[in-house]
Amino acid sequence: MTIEEQPEQFNNTRKADFKSIYNQPDPRAYFAALNPLQYQIPQLARPFVDRILQQLSSGSSSSRNVARDDPAVSATGNKVKVLDVCCSYGINAALLRYNVDLDGLAEHYASTPKLSSREQIEADERFFAGRRRGLGEQQQQQQQQQQQQFPENGDVEVEVIGLDVAAEAIAYSLQTGLHAAGFAENLESGDPSPELCRVLRDVRLVVCTGGVGYVGTSTFARIAAAVAAAASSAAAAAEAASPTESPLVPLQLWMVTFVLRVFSFDEVAERLRREFGLVTEKVEGRVFRQRRFSSRAEQRAAVEDVRRRGLDETGLEGDGWFWAECWVTRPAGTEVSLEELVEGL
């Protein structure tokens, strides 16, 4: 999901309106509309998400003062549960869990224009079936070339949970198996449901690659609060069973958020720090293309927005593209630095 869905959330309101493509039974209209604009942010975000997944899987990402028996960081093999905020049809899940890239997805969805939605979903199930990362030895040999192209988190088992207001898109992601669970809920307007809270209890990483502007401080704070409440309850129960053990531990939650330069992420970062002890830093010296502007009016509006924020559009929005910045949120006291995390990316 991207900001075009809710143009009233922009500083300027003269943005392209793509609302109709975000809640269809399958993603063909989504790709047909965005592929000509060279939409690419999920692909550019993937190496950063993969790097964090490797850190979480290795166990080297925990806060220095976390108890070893903290349920939030206890050993669970290489499996990491991820919440994708504004997940749409599960594009991030497809990129994280399968040997496929965004261009390959676009080509696949463009190849079946005459199928019904039901037939499309069946075709998609077949498409993804042979592309799963971390397959058996024989399948790995058959897909060796693909795996060399997509090596980043090959040994990390990723379970992705989807969150979006678009019920049809969520249904698609569940039917195709892209998401292990999905929720059509609006956390800007209300607390997560009991079912969502239950699923959030062991989420380690939150990913958002285009939703800021549609979602904001309320959504991120409610997610963190739900994860924190579950972790605190589990830790309190463990302490009651063994009173000599360590006290309650800091929230062990990471986030990777790609934010268009027309928006500030400062308010979200400050609330996460103040209420949950999470530190948010921007990846310095890097910006990421989201897509081309659909019109000169949209470009003018974006340029006005970034100027209003005191930013220079030269070579960026001024050259015809939306650009995003990457923000990484993690527990205070994490031993690895952001520079170390993103080195080489």
ROPA-46084 format. One line per field, with one value per residue (C-alpha): x negated, y, z; chain. Coordinates in steps of 0.1 Angstrom, whole numbers, always signed. Each point is the difference from the previous one (the first is absolute). Layout:
east	X / ...
north	Y / ...
up	Z / ...
unit	A / ...
***
This chain:
east	+0 / -13 / +10 / +21 / +28 / +7 / -8 / +17 / -29 / -25 / -12 / +11 / +31 / -9 / -13 / +10 / +28 / -5 / +25 / +18 / -30 / -6 / +30 / +6 / +3 / -36 / -29 / +2 / +15 / -26 / -29 / +16 / +3 / -33 / -24 / +0 / -10 / -30 / +12 / -29 / -3 / +8 / -29 / -24 / +12 / -6 / -38 / +5 / +28 / -21 / -29 / +21 / +15 / -35 / -8 / +32 / -5 / -36 / +10 / -26 / +25 / +13 / -5 / -30 / +21 / +26 / +4 / -9 / +33 / +20 / +28 / -3 / -35 / +0 / -14 / +25 / -23 / -4 / +37 / +8 / +36 / +4 / +30 / +4 / +19 / +21 / -8 / +24 / +0 / -31 / -27 / -26 / +8 / -5 / -34 / -11 / +12 / -5 / -27 / +17 / -5 / +24 / -5 / +7 / +32 / +11 / -7 / +19 / +31 / -1 / +0 / +35 / +24 / +29 / +1 / +28 / -11 / +4 / -21 / -26 / -3 / -5 / -26 / -18 / +0 / -18 / -24 / -11 / -1 / -34 / -17 / -1 / -33 / -16 / +12 / -13 / -33 / +13 / +22 / -29 / -21 / +27 / +3 / -37 / -2 / +30 / -13 / -33 / +19 / +20 / -24 / +7 / +22 / -1 / -3 / +24 / +36 / +23 / +36 / +18 / +31 / +20 / +18 / +20 / +34 / +6 / +20 / -2 / -38 / -3 / +22 / -22 / -32 / +16 / +14 / -34 / -19 / -21 / +10 / +3 / +27 / +16 / +22 / +21 / -1 / -6 / -23 / +2 / +36 / +0 / -19 / -10 / +25 / -6 / -9 / -26 / -14 / -4 / -19 / -22 / -12 / -32 / -6 / -36 / -1 / +25 / -4 / +17 / -12 / +26 / +27 / -12 / +24 / +29 / -10 / -19 / -8 / +31 / -5 / -37 / +7 / +29 / -21 / -29 / +24 / +16 / -34 / -12 / +31 / -5 / -37 / +6 / +27 / -23 / -29 / +21 / +13 / -36 / -10 / +29 / -11 / -37 / -1 / -38 / -2 / -6 / +28 / +20 / -21 / +1 / +22 / -18 / +16 / -16 / +15 / -11 / +20 / -4 / +14 / +6 / -19 / +33 / +7 / -18 / -6 / -11 / +33 / +1 / -36 / +4 / +31 / -17 / -30 / +21 / +25 / -19 / -37 / -6 / -26 / +6 / -27 / +0 / -24 / -21 / -12 / +25 / +33 / +22 / +22 / +36 / +15 / +3 / +25 / +32 / +4 / -16 / +26 / -10 / -36 / +6 / +19 / -28 / -26 / +20 / +3 / -37 / -8 / +24 / -20 / -32 / -13 / -16 / +17 / -29 / -8 / +28 / +36 / -11 / -11 / +34 / +0 / +14 / -29 / +0 / -24 / -6 / +6 / -11 / +16 / -16 / -3 / -22 / -33 / -2 / -36 / -2 / -1 / +21 / -31 / -10 / +34 / +2 / -37 / -3 / +36
north	+0 / +35 / +35 / +3 / -18 / +29 / +32 / +20 / -10 / +19 / +35 / +6 / -17 / -1 / -35 / -29 / -20 / -37 / -11 / -23 / -24 / -7 / -21 / -24 / -38 / -3 / +23 / +3 / +35 / +10 / -10 / +13 / +35 / +2 / -19 / +27 / +25 / -23 / -6 / -16 / +8 / -35 / -14 / +27 / -6 / -37 / -1 / +22 / -23 / -31 / +15 / +6 / -35 / -15 / +20 / -11 / -36 / +0 / +13 / +27 / +28 / +0 / +27 / -3 / -3 / -25 / -31 / -32 / -16 / +30 / -16 / +27 / -11 / -37 / -24 / -11 / -13 / +24 / +10 / +37 / +13 / +32 / +24 / +18 / +33 / +12 / -34 / +2 / -33 / -14 / +14 / +3 / -35 / -14 / +17 / -11 / -36 / -10 / +1 / +28 / +37 / +28 / -1 / -37 / +5 / +27 / -23 / -28 / +21 / +15 / -35 / -10 / +28 / -23 / -22 / +4 / +10 / -35 / -13 / +27 / -10 / -37 / +11 / +21 / -30 / -20 / +29 / +3 / -37 / -6 / +32 / -3 / +10 / -27 / -30 / -36 / -11 / -12 / +31 / +22 / -15 / +7 / +36 / +7 / +28 / +17 / -4 / +16 / +30 / +2 / -11 / +24 / -19 / -34 / -19 / +21 / -13 / +30 / +1 / +31 / +14 / +25 / +32 / +22 / +16 / -17 / -32 / -13 / +4 / -18 / -28 / -5 / -1 / -27 / -21 / -1 / -7 / +31 / +10 / -24 / +22 / +33 / +27 / +26 / +25 / +38 / +7 / +37 / -1 / -27 / -26 / -33 / -28 / -28 / -23 / +24 / +6 / -38 / -2 / +30 / -15 / -14 / +23 / +10 / +23 / +26 / +9 / +29 / +9 / +26 / +6 / +30 / +28 / -25 / -13 / +20 / +2 / -17 / -31 / -5 / +7 / -24 / -27 / +6 / +1 / -34 / -16 / +15 / -11 / -36 / +0 / +16 / -26 / -29 / +14 / +7 / -36 / -13 / +23 / -13 / -35 / +8 / +31 / +0 / +5 / +34 / +27 / +10 / +8 / +27 / -4 / -21 / +13 / +12 / +20 / +8 / +29 / +16 / +35 / +23 / +33 / +19 / -13 / +3 / -30 / +20 / -2 / -38 / -4 / +22 / -19 / -33 / +13 / +16 / -28 / -31 / +7 / -6 / +19 / +11 / +11 / +10 / -18 / +30 / +9 / -23 / +7 / -25 / +4 / -8 / +6 / +26 / +28 / -7 / +37 / +34 / +11 / -29 / +9 / +37 / -10 / -23 / +27 / +25 / -26 / -7 / +37 / +6 / -25 / +19 / -26 / +5 / -17 / +4 / -33 / -17 / +10 / +27 / -28 / -16 / -26 / -6 / -7 / -17 / -2 / -31 / +1 / -28 / -4 / -23 / -5 / +25 / -16 / -22 / -10 / +2 / +36 / +11 / +6 / -36 / -13 / +17 / -3 / -11 / +5
up	+0 / -8 / +8 / -32 / +18 / +23 / -18 / +28 / +23 / -21 / +7 / -36 / -13 / -37 / -1 / -23 / +14 / -3 / +25 / -24 / -4 / +36 / +9 / -29 / +2 / -15 / -8 / -37 / -1 / +27 / -22 / -32 / +15 / +19 / -23 / -27 / +27 / +9 / +35 / +18 / +37 / +13 / -21 / +13 / +35 / +0 / +6 / +31 / +13 / -8 / +20 / +31 / -3 / +0 / +32 / +17 / -10 / +12 / +34 / -1 / -2 / +36 / +26 / +22 / +32 / -12 / +21 / -18 / +8 / -14 / -20 / -26 / -9 / +9 / -26 / -26 / -27 / -29 / -1 / +2 / +0 / -20 / +0 / -34 / +6 / -30 / -16 / -29 / -19 / +17 / -23 / +28 / +12 / -36 / -2 / +34 / -2 / -37 / -26 / -20 / -6 / -7 / -37 / +0 / +19 / -25 / -29 / +16 / +7 / -35 / -16 / +10 / -9 / -9 / +31 / +25 / +35 / +12 / -29 / +7 / +36 / -10 / -25 / +26 / +24 / -27 / -7 / +35 / +8 / -16 / +10 / +38 / +16 / +21 / -20 / +2 / -15 / -33 / -5 / +11 / -28 / -25 / +11 / +7 / -25 / +15 / +36 / -10 / -12 / +33 / +27 / +29 / +24 / -15 / +33 / +20 / +2 / -3 / +11 / -13 / +15 / -21 / +13 / -24 / -2 / -33 / +7 / -36 / -1 / +33 / -12 / -30 / +20 / +22 / -28 / -18 / +33 / -2 / +35 / +29 / +14 / -11 / +15 / -16 / +28 / +3 / +30 / -6 / +12 / +26 / +20 / -16 / +4 / +25 / -29 / -13 / +35 / +4 / -33 / +8 / +33 / -16 / -29 / -2 / -30 / -14 / -37 / -18 / -35 / -10 / +25 / +20 / -9 / +0 / +34 / +27 / +37 / +12 / -21 / +10 / +36 / +2 / -16 / +25 / +29 / -10 / -3 / +32 / +19 / -11 / +8 / +35 / +8 / -10 / +19 / +31 / -1 / -2 / +29 / +21 / -7 / +9 / +22 / -1 / -37 / -18 / +1 / -30 / -31 / -26 / -31 / -25 / -32 / -33 / -28 / -35 / -15 / -33 / +1 / -30 / +3 / -1 / +35 / +34 / +21 / +31 / +19 / -4 / +11 / +30 / +13 / -5 / +20 / +28 / +6 / -10 / +3 / -37 / -19 / -36 / -24 / -36 / -24 / -8 / -35 / -18 / -17 / -19 / -31 / +6 / -34 / -28 / +4 / -20 / -10 / +2 / +25 / +23 / -4 / +8 / +32 / +11 / -6 / +21 / +28 / +2 / -2 / +29 / +20 / -8 / -24 / -34 / -29 / -24 / -17 / +19 / -2 / -24 / -25 / +0 / +28 / +34 / +24 / +34 / +29 / +22 / +37 / +23 / +35 / +26 / +37 / +19 / +9 / -31 / -4 / -37 / -15 / -29 / -20 / +5 / -8 / -34 / -10 / -36 / -9
unit	A / A / A / A / A / A / A / A / A / A / A / A / A / A / A / A / A / A / A / A / A / A / A / A / A / A / A / A / A / A / A / A / A / A / A / A / A / A / A / A / A / A / A / A / A / A / A / A / A / A / A / A / A / A / A / A / A / A / A / A / A / A / A / A / A / A / A / A / A / A / A / A / A / A / A / A / A / A / A / A / A / A / A / A / A / A / A / A / A / A / A / A / A / A / A / A / A / A / A / A / A / A / A / A / A / A / A / A / A / A / A / A / A / A / A / A / A / A / A / A / A / A / A / A / A / A / A / A / A / A / A / A / A / A / A / A / A / A / A / A / A / A / A / A / A / A / A / A / A / A / A / A / A / A / A / A / A / A / A / A / A / A / A / A / A / A / A / A / A / A / A / A / A / A / A / A / A / A / A / A / A / A / A / A / A / A / A / A / A / A / A / A / A / A / A / A / A / A / A / A / A / A / A / A / A / A / A / A / A / A / A / A / A / A / A / A / A / A / A / A / A / A / A / A / A / A / A / A / A / A / A / A / A / A / A / A / A / A / A / A / A / A / A / A / A / A / A / A / A / A / A / A / A / A / A / A / A / A / A / A / A / A / A / A / A / A / A / A / A / A / A / A / A / A / A / A / A / A / A / A / A / A / A / A / A / A / A / A / A / A / A / A / A / A / A / A / A / A / A / A / A / A / A / A / A / A / A / A / A / A / A / A / A / A / A / A / A / A / A / A / A / A / A / A / A / A / A / A / A / A / A / A / A / A / A / A / A / A / A / A / A / A / A / A / A
***
